[in-house]
Amino acid sequence: MRELDFCYDQMKDVRLPLQLQRAMAAEAESSRDAKAKVVAAEGEQQAARALKEAADVITESPAAMQLRYLQTLTGIAAERNSTIIFPLPIDMLQLMLKKSK
C-alpha cells in the first residue's frame, strides 16, 4: 500500500494521447445522451398519466370540459390583448334558430 501512495505522490502531470481523449469524450457524451433520453422518456410517461387522469375526470363530469375550455380562453386573454372568437356548438345554434322561428 505504501508503494502505491508513493507512486501517486510522484505522478504530477499525466498526458493522454489525443485519440484516447476523444474516445473518452465521446463515451461521456453518449452516456449523457442516454441519461437525457431516459429522463425525457420518464417525463413523457408522467405527462401521459396526467392526461389520462384528466380525461377520466372529464369523462365523469361533462361540465369539466366546458370549465377547462373557459380556463383556456381566460389564459389566452390574459397573455394577449386580442379579440377572442367564441365558437358555439352547432347543436346550440340549431336550437336558437328553432326558438327564433
PyMOL commands that set and color helices and strands:
alter all, ss='L'
color gray80, all
select helices_A, chain A and resi 2-10+18-60+62-79+90-100
alter helices_A, ss='H'
color red, helices_A
deselect
rebuild
show_as cartoon
